[in-house]
Amino acid sequence: MKITICCVGKIKEKFYIQAIEEYSKRLSRYCKLEVKEVQDEKTPDNAGDNMNNIIKDKEGERLLSNIPEDAYVIALAIEGKMLDSIELSHHIEKLGISGVSHIVFVIGGSLGLSKLIMDRADYKLSFSKMTFPHQLMRVILLEQIYRSYRIMNNEPYHK
């Protein structure tokens, strides 16, 4: 299985980079992992809804250009379905069994995901009703994908 994490913005904080590298290394025994970053748009102070939508659309177009047509797309969105770790593991496993060979997880920028991405998504996944920094969300997502593979392989994982 190939898993791509397509996200907005670069990570500058060393501790996030180290965590991402660690989970990427751990995942290498289970899947082919790729992280694609697209440039984020600068959001002016006091930007209105119209400006925010323009910014999200620009980021969305960049994200879409990195998503293959045949990929199964999971958008991370507050309004998505909340799963526990076992349910996420089963979802990924079922996709593989049904012939899906490429899953793309999409993480938006500070304003979230555009309608373009939400319309393209095959599944909308929520980790919480809370808002997380997109840099931290990348680490959380990688940890949960790693945990999913541990569960699928009947290997121990922290409960």
Secondary structure, 3 states (H helix, E strand, C coil): CEEEEEEECCCCCHHHHHHHHHHHHHHCCCCEEEEEEECCCCCCCCCCHHHHHHHHHHHHHHHHCCCCCCCEEEEEEEEEEECCHHHHHHHHHHHHHCCCCEEEEEECECCECCHHHHHHCCEEEECCCCCCCHHHHHHHHHHHHHHHHHHHCCCCCCC
